[in-house]
Amino acid sequence: MGVIRAADVTPEAIAPKRERYLTHTDNLMVVVLDFGDGPTKEPDPPHSHPHEQITYLVTGELLFFLDGEPTRMGPGDLVTVPPDVPHTVQLLSSHVRVVDTFYPLREEFLK
């Protein structure tokens, strides 16, 4: 896909005040997610998938729940998520941006 310039992207709305844009190679996917609906009183429902995931927190604060265990995260923090392990987030600030990396590709994210 080459260079993706944020200024040229129209993010995809995935929920109210939540959007994403992404790029990928044949085997690796990077997804930028913006959450504008925080702080939230409860975590999102947990989910899992067969993909390996690394999440980098760019801005904001959140609780990251990995297999039910919460960890408070701030800008610059990273978390690794093994395949099939339940995980979710709870937003602690009004805006949160994360960058998720997946292997293999999350085919359901492709149009």
N, CA, C and O of each residue as an XYZ file, in Angstrom:
444
protein
N       0.818     -1.187      0.000
C       0.000      0.000      0.000
C       0.867      1.258      0.000
O       0.356      2.331     -0.322
N       2.137      1.179      0.341
C       3.002      2.345      0.307
C       2.785      3.291      1.469
O       2.407      2.876      2.565
N       3.029      4.575      1.219
C       2.930      5.599      2.255
C       1.461      5.949      2.487
O       0.712      6.193      1.541
N       1.064      5.968      3.750
C      -0.280      6.381      4.142
C      -0.122      7.665      4.947
O       0.448      7.645      6.038
N      -0.616      8.773      4.425
C      -0.539     10.058      5.114
C      -1.841     10.283      5.870
O      -2.925     10.252      5.288
N      -1.718     10.510      7.175
C      -2.902     10.683      8.022
C      -3.813     11.782      7.485
O      -5.035     11.657      7.555
N      -3.239     12.850      6.954
C      -4.039     13.965      6.451
C      -4.870     13.574      5.228
O      -5.860     14.235      4.914
N      -4.472     12.507      4.539
C      -5.175     12.076      3.329
C      -6.171     10.944      3.582
O      -6.845     10.494      2.656
N      -6.265     10.488      4.818
C      -7.087      9.327      5.145
C      -8.452      9.769      5.676
O      -8.554     10.725      6.444
N      -9.484      9.064      5.258
C     -10.794      9.206      5.876
C     -10.983      7.971      6.751
O     -11.244      6.883      6.238
N     -10.853      8.133      8.082
C     -10.967      6.965      8.950
C     -12.344      6.318      8.850
O     -13.340      6.974      8.544
N     -12.374      5.037      9.111
C     -13.617      4.274      9.122
C     -14.242      4.365     10.510
O     -13.583      4.071     11.508
N     -15.508      4.768     10.580
C     -16.226      4.778     11.858
C     -16.562      3.339     12.221
O     -17.172      2.615     11.435
N     -16.153      2.928     13.435
C     -16.431      1.558     13.873
C     -17.455      1.526     15.002
O     -17.992      0.466     15.325
N     -17.725      2.676     15.599
C     -18.722      2.855     16.656
C     -18.821      4.361     16.877
O     -17.969      5.104     16.390
N     -19.840      4.830     17.600
C     -19.894      6.263     17.868
C     -18.616      6.758     18.548
O     -18.188      6.207     19.563
N     -18.016      7.796     17.978
C     -16.784      8.416     18.480
C     -15.587      7.468     18.502
O     -14.642      7.667     19.265
N     -15.636      6.433     17.654
C     -14.512      5.494     17.521
C     -14.261      5.274     16.032
O     -15.188      5.011     15.266
N     -12.986      5.386     15.632
C     -12.664      5.195     14.229
C     -11.265      4.609     14.069
O     -10.440      4.628     14.982
N     -11.038      4.086     12.862
C      -9.737      3.470     12.584
C      -9.354      3.679     11.134
O     -10.197      3.889     10.261
N      -8.046      3.613     10.908
C      -7.505      3.467      9.566
C      -6.330      2.516      9.662
O      -5.774      2.308     10.740
N      -5.955      1.938      8.530
C      -4.968      0.862      8.579
C      -4.172      0.783      7.299
O      -4.490      1.412      6.289
N      -3.130     -0.009      7.380
C      -2.354     -0.418      6.224
C      -1.852     -1.830      6.487
O      -1.899     -2.320      7.615
N      -1.373     -2.475      5.430
C      -0.895     -3.841      5.602
C       0.031     -4.239      4.465
O       0.036     -3.641      3.389
N       0.808     -5.266      4.746
C       1.586     -5.969      3.729
C       0.853     -7.291      3.493
O      -0.307     -7.433      3.879
N       1.512     -8.238      2.874
C       0.869     -9.540      2.678
C       0.630    -10.266      3.997
O      -0.298    -11.069      4.099
N       1.464     -9.991      5.017
C       1.397    -10.768      6.249
C       1.202     -9.965      7.530
O       0.914    -10.548      8.575
N       1.349     -8.665      7.476
C       1.355     -7.843      8.680
C       0.396     -6.667      8.510
O       0.322     -6.063      7.440
N      -0.340     -6.350      9.585
C      -1.310     -5.263      9.548
C      -1.060     -4.308     10.707
O      -0.788     -4.735     11.829
N      -1.157     -2.999     10.422
C      -1.084     -1.960     11.445
C      -2.384     -1.172     11.383
O      -2.815     -0.738     10.314
N      -3.009     -0.995     12.562
C      -4.294     -0.316     12.661
C      -4.171      0.822     13.667
O      -3.750      0.602     14.803
N      -4.534      2.036     13.261
C      -4.571      3.195     14.148
C      -6.018      3.368     14.598
O      -6.917      3.528     13.773
N      -6.236      3.336     15.912
C      -7.578      3.455     16.484
C      -7.661      4.703     17.339
O      -6.800      4.954     18.183
N      -8.708      5.482     17.112
C      -8.991      6.658     17.926
C     -10.305      6.449     18.663
O     -11.339      6.165     18.058
N     -10.241      6.596     19.974
C     -11.408      6.498     20.842
C     -11.684      7.893     21.390
O     -10.834      8.463     22.074
N     -12.839      8.443     21.104
C     -13.179      9.773     21.578
C     -14.345      9.777     22.542
O     -14.973     10.814     22.755
N     -14.643      8.628     23.127
C     -15.830      8.491     23.980
C     -15.493      8.209     25.439
O     -16.328      7.691     26.182
N     -14.283      8.545     25.849
C     -13.889      8.280     27.231
C     -14.105      9.490     28.116
O     -14.498     10.552     27.635
N     -13.859      9.343     29.372
C     -13.594      8.071     30.039
C     -14.863      7.216     30.123
O     -15.979      7.737     30.114
N     -14.672      5.912     30.204
C     -15.794      4.987     30.280
C     -15.874      4.394     31.681
O     -14.855      4.217     32.348
N     -17.089      4.089     32.118
C     -17.306      3.561     33.471
C     -16.972      2.083     33.587
O     -16.635      1.595     34.666
N     -17.067      1.377     32.470
C     -16.821     -0.070     32.445
C     -15.918     -0.403     31.256
O     -15.851      0.358     30.290
N     -15.235     -1.525     31.329
C     -14.468     -1.966     30.160
C     -15.394     -2.375     29.021
O     -16.548     -2.741     29.247
N     -14.884     -2.309     27.806
C     -15.593     -2.889     26.666
C     -15.728     -4.389     26.901
O     -14.977     -4.953     27.697
N     -16.668     -5.047     26.227
C     -16.736     -6.510     26.348
C     -15.439     -7.144     25.851
O     -14.902     -6.723     24.827
N     -14.931     -8.142     26.559
C     -13.704     -8.804     26.103
C     -13.931     -9.537     24.780
O     -15.045     -9.953     24.460
N     -12.866     -9.677     24.039
C     -12.894    -10.437     22.790
C     -11.565    -11.165     22.641
O     -10.607    -10.883     23.361
N     -11.518    -12.080     21.726
C     -10.267    -12.774     21.399
C     -10.291    -13.093     19.910
O     -11.337    -13.049     19.262
N      -9.126    -13.412     19.392
C      -8.984    -13.740     17.974
C      -7.711    -14.569     17.816
O      -6.860    -14.574     18.706
N      -7.578    -15.265     16.695
C      -6.411    -16.141     16.508
C      -5.141    -15.410     16.093
O      -4.128    -16.049     15.810
N      -5.179    -14.076     16.051
C      -4.041    -13.287     15.596
C      -3.132    -12.905     16.753
O      -3.602    -12.687     17.870
N      -1.830    -12.823     16.490
C      -0.912    -12.199     17.431
C      -1.151    -10.693     17.355
O      -1.435    -10.159     16.283
N      -1.036    -10.006     18.505
C      -1.294     -8.566     18.536
C      -0.282     -7.881     19.431
O       0.061     -8.385     20.501
N       0.195     -6.725     18.986
C       0.978     -5.815     19.821
C       0.264     -4.477     19.772
O      -0.062     -3.976     18.696
N       0.020     -3.896     20.951
C      -0.652     -2.604     21.038
C       0.305     -1.579     21.631
O       0.944     -1.825     22.654
N       0.393     -0.430     20.974
C       1.191      0.705     21.421
C       0.226      1.835     21.742
O      -0.580      2.222     20.895
N       0.299      2.369     22.956
C      -0.564      3.483     23.353
C       0.124      4.795     22.998
O       1.185      5.112     23.537
N      -0.477      5.551     22.096
C       0.100      6.805     21.615
C      -0.282      7.954     22.541
O       0.587      8.667     23.044
N      -1.591      8.136     22.766
C      -2.072      9.226     23.612
C      -3.188      8.718     24.515
O      -3.885      7.759     24.186
N      -3.343      9.373     25.652
C      -4.398      9.028     26.592
C      -3.956      7.995     27.603
O      -2.796      7.589     27.656
N      -4.929      7.583     28.406
C      -4.691      6.549     29.408
C      -5.834      5.548     29.353
O      -6.971      5.898     29.034
N      -5.517      4.311     29.666
C      -6.532      3.270     29.681
C      -6.119      2.141     30.612
O      -4.964      2.034     31.024
N      -7.083      1.319     30.924
C      -6.818      0.030     31.554
C      -6.881     -0.999     30.451
O      -7.868     -1.067     29.718
N      -5.837     -1.804     30.323
C      -5.819     -2.889     29.352
C      -6.016     -4.176     30.133
O      -5.235     -4.488     31.032
N      -7.055     -4.919     29.793
C      -7.361     -6.179     30.464
C      -6.885     -7.318     29.577
O      -7.360     -7.479     28.452
N      -5.955     -8.099     30.080
C      -5.439     -9.259     29.369
C      -5.779    -10.485     30.190
O      -5.265    -10.673     31.293
N      -6.646    -11.312     29.645
C      -7.126    -12.503     30.348
C      -7.703    -12.128     31.719
O      -7.515    -12.835     32.709
N      -8.420    -10.979     31.744
C      -9.104    -10.536     32.948
C      -8.281     -9.682     33.893
O      -8.838     -9.084     34.813
N      -6.972     -9.607     33.695
C      -6.095     -8.847     34.583
C      -5.882     -7.435     34.055
O      -5.378     -7.272     32.944
N      -6.257     -6.394     34.830
C      -6.088     -5.021     34.349
C      -4.677     -4.483     34.584
O      -4.037     -4.778     35.593
N      -4.213     -3.685     33.620
C      -2.954     -2.959     33.741
C      -3.197     -1.537     33.259
O      -3.708     -1.325     32.159
N      -2.830     -0.567     34.081
C      -2.966      0.835     33.694
C      -1.856      1.172     32.703
O      -0.690      0.856     32.940
N      -2.219      1.816     31.592
C      -1.262      2.152     30.547
C      -1.335      3.629     30.219
O      -2.401      4.241     30.280
N      -0.173      4.201     29.864
C      -0.077      5.580     29.440
C       0.725      5.679     28.160
O       1.204      4.664     27.654
N       0.881      6.881     27.625
C       1.591      7.070     26.363
C       2.972      6.420     26.369
O       3.750      6.559     27.313
N       3.246      5.705     25.278
C       4.534      5.029     25.127
C       4.534      3.590     25.591
O       5.483      2.856     25.316
N       3.485      3.163     26.293
C       3.426      1.783     26.789
C       3.014      0.822     25.676
O       2.292      1.184     24.747
N       3.496     -0.409     25.800
C       3.221     -1.483     24.847
C       2.659     -2.690     25.581
O       2.969     -2.913     26.751
N       1.833     -3.466     24.891
C       1.355     -4.733     25.443
C       1.309     -5.754     24.307
O       0.951     -5.423     23.176
N       1.673     -6.990     24.617
C       1.575     -8.077     23.651
C       0.396     -8.962     24.030
O       0.164     -9.248     25.204
N      -0.342     -9.388     23.013
C      -1.520    -10.223     23.217
C      -1.331    -11.506     22.421
O      -1.313    -11.473     21.191
N      -1.189    -12.637     23.110
C      -1.061    -13.906     22.389
C      -2.373    -14.280     21.690
O      -3.432    -13.774     22.063
N      -2.319    -15.145     20.698
C      -3.531    -15.591     20.034
C      -4.527    -16.198     21.024
O      -4.146    -16.882     21.974
N      -5.799    -15.933     20.779
C      -6.920    -16.545     21.504
C      -7.017    -16.178     22.983
O      -7.755    -16.835     23.718
N      -6.304    -15.159     23.444
C      -6.392    -14.718     24.836
C      -7.400    -13.564     24.917
O      -7.251    -12.574     24.201
N      -8.426    -13.672     25.777
C      -9.396    -12.587     25.897
C      -8.730    -11.291     26.374
O      -7.867    -11.302     27.252
N      -9.155    -10.175     25.771
C      -8.604     -8.869     26.138
C      -9.616     -7.781     25.819
O     -10.533     -7.972     25.021
N      -9.426     -6.628     26.465
C     -10.282     -5.473     26.235
C      -9.642     -4.247     26.850
O      -8.557     -4.324     27.427
N     -10.323     -3.104     26.722
C      -9.832     -1.856     27.294
C     -10.954     -1.139     28.030
O     -12.138     -1.346     27.768
N     -10.537     -0.292     28.956
C     -11.424      0.678     29.586
C     -10.730      2.026     29.475
O      -9.604      2.187     29.946
N     -11.390      2.988     28.858
C     -10.790      4.301     28.637
C     -10.796      5.106     29.925
O     -11.810      5.176     30.619
N      -9.656      5.714     30.241
C      -9.530      6.542     31.438
C      -9.438      8.024     31.097
O      -9.505      8.864     31.993
N      -9.285      8.360     29.817
C      -9.209      9.760     29.391
C     -10.183      9.975     28.243
O     -10.708      9.019     27.672
N     -10.420     11.243     27.911
C     -11.436     11.569     26.907
C     -11.043     11.120     25.503
O     -11.906     10.756     24.705
N      -9.756     11.144     25.198
C      -9.290     10.677     23.895
C      -8.145      9.696     24.099
O      -7.225      9.940     24.879
N      -8.223      8.591     23.386
C      -7.167      7.585     23.416
C      -6.849      7.201     21.978
O      -7.754      6.955     21.181
N      -5.559      7.151     21.648
C      -5.117      6.628     20.351
C      -4.186      5.463     20.606
O      -3.224      5.575     21.365
N      -4.479      4.344     19.968
C      -3.607      3.182     20.029
C      -3.239      2.773     18.611
O      -3.957      3.060     17.653
N      -2.109      2.099     18.504
C      -1.688      1.484     17.249
C      -1.573     -0.004     17.518
O      -0.764     -0.443     18.336
N      -2.396     -0.775     16.816
C      -2.383     -2.228     16.931
C      -1.680     -2.829     15.729
O      -1.889     -2.402     14.593
N      -0.846     -3.823     15.989
C      -0.189     -4.577     14.931
C      -0.665     -6.020     15.027
O      -0.701     -6.597     16.114
N      -1.030     -6.602     13.887
C      -1.569     -7.959     13.861
C      -0.818     -8.837     12.876
O      -0.400     -8.396     11.806
N      -0.660    -10.092     13.271
C      -0.190    -11.146     12.374
C      -1.003    -12.391     12.672
O      -1.101    -12.782     13.835
N      -1.583    -13.024     11.683
C      -1.709    -12.584     10.301
C      -2.731    -11.445     10.187
O      -3.222    -10.935     11.194
N      -3.036    -11.061      8.966
C      -3.966     -9.969      8.735
C      -5.336    -10.246      9.345
O      -5.809    -11.382      9.347
N      -5.959     -9.203      9.858
C      -7.360     -9.277     10.296
C      -8.215     -9.081      9.042
O      -8.601     -7.958      8.716
N      -8.502    -10.153      8.359
C      -9.233    -10.092      7.088
C     -10.568     -9.361      7.226
O     -11.019     -8.708      6.286
N     -11.209     -9.472      8.413
C     -12.508     -8.814      8.606
C     -12.391     -7.292      8.624
O     -13.403     -6.600      8.510
N     -11.183     -6.759      8.765
C     -10.976     -5.308      8.735
C     -10.823     -4.777      7.306
O     -10.907     -3.570      7.079
N     -10.602     -5.667      6.358
C     -10.391     -5.257      4.968
C     -11.722     -5.071      4.266
O     -12.676     -5.808      4.519
N     -11.783     -4.104      3.401
C     -13.035     -3.840      2.661
C     -13.114     -4.699      1.429
O     -14.089     -4.619      0.682
